[in-house]
Every structure is written in structure tokens, then in C-alpha cells.
């Protein structure tokens, strides 16, 4: 599953959800899923205003290999999409020796191996 817009509020609410899950599940029942670790099994796109705050918050709950590029086409006008891409290109690299473009491209090719690279 690919969650749009850097997961929206998921990264900032995961700890709160986890606390309430532990609070309301009776002690004799099996422990609930970890609300902080569980989002790490999903993929997230960077549609919308990913920087300066959304992607850093997302990376507190998921590894960079779960992040994909997203443009929110056709709902985002071209000039705004261009501004989002400029912000992504200007952001600090996700890891040494890579860029957000190379990382998200590699992630997409791994997730969709039958799509030929351009």
C-alpha cells in the first residue's frame, strides 16, 4: 500500500496511537500491534509540500527505502508541482552518496520491477 502525502498525520500521531492501544487493550490479551513500527511496512509518496517538515517527520517512523516520489498530478497545478520538485532537490540528501531523486527512483523500481526505467 502506498500512503499519499508523506502519510499525512501518521508520523506525528503514531506515538499517541501506540499509547492508547496499550492503555485500552486488557493485560490478559495479546499485545497490540506497535503503532510506531507498523507504519514502517507501508510505502509513502512525497506528493504535496514534502519539505521542510513532512519528510523529516516521516523518516522518524519509516526507513528511506519506503519513500516514493509523488506529484499529486492532476490536482496540483504545474507551477506548484515545479516548486515542490525544487524543494525536494534542495533538501538534504537522504543518505550519503544518493539524492532524493535517485532514492525514490530506486525504491519505485524495486516496488514495480516490471516498469522499465527511463
LINLINZI-V919146 format. One record per pair of residues at least 24 apart in sequence whose C-alpha atoms are under 6 Angstrom apart, sorted by the first residue. I is the first residue (numbers start at 1). J is the second residue. Records with the same first field share a line. If there is no record, write none. Layout:
BEGIN
I->J ; J
END
This chain:
BEGIN
1->42
2->43 ; 44
3->44
4->44 ; 45
5->45 ; 46 ; 47 ; 48
6->44 ; 45 ; 46
11->57 ; 58
43->67
44->68
45->69 ; 70
46->70
47->71 ; 72
65->107
68->104
69->104
END
